[in-house]
C-alpha cells in the first residue's frame, strides 16, 4: 500500500534541505558579496594570457597560404624570483642563450607580467630544455603561435599583417587585448574576430599556477583567390611597371600599380595585386623603423586596388555608352547607335553664354565616320563630347542635368563596393552640388562660375575631378554585364551585399561585348597589344583608358579586359600609375593575365601602341 | 480506461499549466545561456541555438508522451525495462568517449548528437518500481533487475547517476509499506558493497581521486562556482556590465549552469526559479492525494522524487557540499538527452493529470 504519511515526510525533508541550501546561497550573495568581489578582482590580477593560434588561410584550391605553427617558448615566473636567486637566474640565461645581450636579459626581469618571455626554444636541444625545467623552478615552457605568410609578399595587401593592438583595436576587437596581437590591415583585420581565437589563461595563486585554460584556436578562412593567377598577375604588373619606366621619361621612378581579376558569375575576387608591396612576415620577425618608414614612403602599405584613386579616362566611356542606349541620347542629329558622326579630330562648340571653345581629340587627324560602337573601338572623344553637349544643352541647370552622374552611381562609382576588406576608398563623381561645396571647403580649386558644360564633357571621358578605384571599375563592368551590382568578396563564404540592381537587356549586353571585342581586334586601340595572340584574340574584349593628371605627372594607364566575349568568365582591371597610354602599358599587362586565365602560355609584357 | 479525443493541444483535457511550466523553464535556460555566449565569447549562437532546438523538440516529445494512456503505458513497462537493460548492455560494446562508455554516437547515421541512455533508463526504472510496488509482485525478483540496471550504469562509469538512482529507489521503497527495519538493512548491504568495490579497486581511478580530493580540500571549480554565485548579489549582474570581472567556472553551460544563473539574476532570480519548481511539486502532490489508483500515486511521487533529487544533488554539487557528480539541472542545463527525458517526465505527469480530469 502507498504510504501517504511517508510521502509527506519525504517532501518535508526535501523542503528543509532546500531551505538550508537557500540560506547558504543567500549568505553567499549578501554577507559574502563584498569579499567575493575582492577575491575576483584579485584573481583577475593573477592571470596570464596566452595568445591563441589564429585560423589559417587557404586559397581556392585548398593550398595553404597562411599558417600558424606552435613553437615552444621559455618563460620565467617573476613571482618566483627573489633577491637571492635573481643573479643566479640571470647567469643561467646568459650561459644557455648567448644570443641575448645584457640589456635584453635585464628587460626580461623588468617585465610587468607574471610570466616574462625569455626566448623561442624551437632550435634549442631537448636536453637543454629539460634541464632548465627540471632544475630551475621559475622556468615554464609554453607553446606560442607563430604566423607564417608562406608566399611572402604575394598576398600582402589582401591578407594584410598583424601588429600589437592599440586602444582603438582593443575597443573594436574582443580578443585583441588578451592575444596581444591584432590584424592591422587586409583580411587579417576584416576577419579579426573570426580568425583570432580566444586566448588561453593561466591563473596564479601567488607564484603557484592553480589553473590552466587552453587557448581556443581561431577559424580557418578560405579565399576565392587563385595562387597561380595571383603570381602571374603580380609578375605581369611588375613587367608593366618596368616597361613604363623604360619607355617614358618621368620625374620620378614609376612604381605604383594595381590589378584586380573578378569572377563575373559570383563577383568573387580571383586575384588582387597592388604594387609596391611588402613582406607581412617582417611584422612577425620584427621590422626596423628605417625599413618601415621607407616602405611607408613608397606607399607600400596602400592597397591601390581599393584605395588608389585615379581618374578612369576612357574606360569610363562605357557609362555613357549605357546611358546613350538606355536614354536614347546620341550626338546632335543622330537617333540611334548605328548612325555616324564625322569626326574631324576636334570639336568646336559654343554655349548659351556666348563662349566659344575648341576641344581636340587625341587623334588630331580624326577618326572619320564614327558610330557608338566605333567610338568605343577607337576611343573617340568627339563622339562622347557630343553626347555631353546634348545633355548640357537639353537639361543644363535642370534636375536632369546630372543624368550621367546618376548612371555612374548606379554602377557603383563614388560608392563602396563593400568588398570584405577594410579601408576601402570611394572616389568622386563630380557634379554641380559638389563644386558648390568645394567653393566653400576648398577655395581656389574651383572657378567662380562653378559647374560648367566643359566639366560634364570632361566627366564623360573620365577626366577632370572624377576619381575611381580599380576595383570599382572592374565591378562596374561586371554590373553592366550581369545587371547586378553585388559586393565583391575575397572570403569564399562571405555573405554578399546587393548594392544595386540595374536593367540591362540581353541585347544590350551583346552590343557591349561585341564593341569591347572590337577594341582588342583590328582597328581597335588595344589591337597591337593583343596581336601577339593571333587568332586567339578573336574572342577577347576590353577597353583602354589613358587619364591625364595635373602637374608634370605622367598619364594613368588603364585597361579593363574580358577573357571571352562568347563566354565571359573574368574581368581584369589593370592600372599603372604614371604608366602612360593605356594601350601601350596596361593593355599588354592585362593581355598576359588573360593568357594565363585562358590557359595559354604567357608571353612577356611588351610595349603596345600609344593611342589616346 | 478513459478514451480521449486527440486535439491540437494533445488529448482532450491537456493541462496547459504543465506545458506552461516547461516553456517558462526553457526560456529561463535560453536567457542564461545567452549570457554565457557573451561571457565565453566563442562559438556564438551555437550553444544557444542548439538549446532552442532541443527545447522545441522537447515540446514535441512532451506531446507524444501525453498521447500514451496510463493503461497502455502500464502494459509497456516490462518490455521497456527489458529494452532499457539491453541498451545499457549495448554500451559495453561501444568505443569509449572521453574515457567512459556513456553515450551512443549518432554521427554514423547522420545525426550530430550523442545519446545518453541512462537519462532515459532512469525514467523506466521509476516506471518499473511504480508497477512493482503497486502490483504486489515479489520484490526480490524485481530487485535483481533493478540492481542489474544500477550496476550497468555504475560500470560506465557514472557514479553520479548511480547514486541518484540508488536514492530514488530507496525513497520509492520507503513510500511503500515496507518495514523500516528492512530498508535500513538493505541500505547497509548496499553501502558494504560500495566499500567492497572501493577495497577491490573496482572503482575507476578518477572516481577515487575525485572523492579523495574532495575530502582533502576545496575543489577549484566548486570554489569558483561559489564565487560565481556570490558575485550575483541580490539582483544579479545581468542588467549591469560585468564583463570585466570573471570567474573560471568550468562547464558552466551544463552542470554548473545554476551558478551562472545565480550570477546573472542574483538571489531574487534564484527565489523565483525555486518557487516555480515548488509550485510545480505542490500541484503534483495534490494529484497524488487525489488519485485513487496506486500505480499513479507511485508514478507521480517517483517522478517528482527523481526531479527533486536531481535538483538537490546539482545544487549541493555546485555549492561544494558533495563531490562533483555530473548531474545536470533539469531544463536549465544545456543538453538534449536531459531536456528530452525531462520532457517525457512532464508528459507522463500531464497524462496522469488528464486522466484525473485536472484541467488548467
Interface residues (C-beta under 8 A of the other chain):
Chain A: X1 X2 X3 X4 X6 X7 X10 X11 X14 X15 X17 X18 X21 X22 X24 X25 X26 X28 X29 X30 X32 X33 X36 X37 X39 X40 X41 X43 X44 X174 X175 X198 X201 X203 X210 X211 X213 X216
Chain B: X40 X41 X42 X133 X134 X171 X174 X175 X176 X177 X220 X226 X227 X229 X230 X231 X232 X233 X234 X244 X245 X246 X247 X248 X262 X266 X267 X270 X271 X274 X278 X281 X285 X288 X289 X294 X297 X298 X301 X305 X308 X312 X315 X316 X319
